[in-house]
Amino acid sequence: MRKWIPLLVIVVAFVASAAVYQDLPDRVPTHWNMSGEVDGWTSLPWGAFLIPVMLVVMLGVFHLLPKIDPRAPGYAKFRGAYETVILAVMVFMLGVHLVVLASALGNNISVDRVMPVAVGLLFIVIGNILPRMRPNWFIGVRTPWTLSSDRVWERTHRFGGLLFVAAGVLILLTGLLAPSLAQPVLIGCTVAVTVILLAYSYIIWKREPESRGRA
């Protein structure tokens, strides 16, 4: 991935905020309930620039992690996947930022539909990336059993990729067809995927004693 693309995302976020800043109300919507109605606000200038600043911090953290990870040399094996994760998360955050600005300007945004669709797409992208991730301490399905065995890591992430894609499709479709159910479906999918992968990694670890201790 070209290194300037995440920087471009940050620039777009700041430029968007600066371009509409004078037209923004004193309070910017930052949270919506299950019906898509605003129930949380943030005052200026935080409402306009919080997410752009977060993007800067996120990019810095993403670039720092490979340098402090005890398994740093392994990042070379999945650099493309890692950079795709960075870009996917940053583009998602940029999308959220643009929705916030548009809503603050009085545009009728169906947040109860837009956000589940965006989250669903992010899940699908992550699901396609997970099988390409290699053992590390910061990104991926990190359980005591995946971190203690490369084989358990590989199998868990392969299965996790399928779960994330399935969850993403379900969240996306719920957002399109039944937005009032999107929030509980999102929470349910997140909890289910987490619990299933936790249990799956342990089961695989128990079934493959020869892989224990191999890292």
Buried (B, 14 or more C-beta within 10 A) or exposed (E): EEEEEBBEBBEBBBEBBEEBBEEBEEBBBBEBEEEBEBEEBBEBEEBBBBBBBBBEEBBEEBEEBBEEBEBEEBBEBBEEBBBBBBBBBBBBBBBBBBBBBBBBEEEEBEBBBBBBBBBBBBBBBBBBBBBBBBBBBBBBBBBEBBBBBBBBBBBBBEBBBEBBBBBBBBBBBBBEEEBEBBBEBBEBBBEEBEEBBBEBBBBBBEEBEEBBEEE
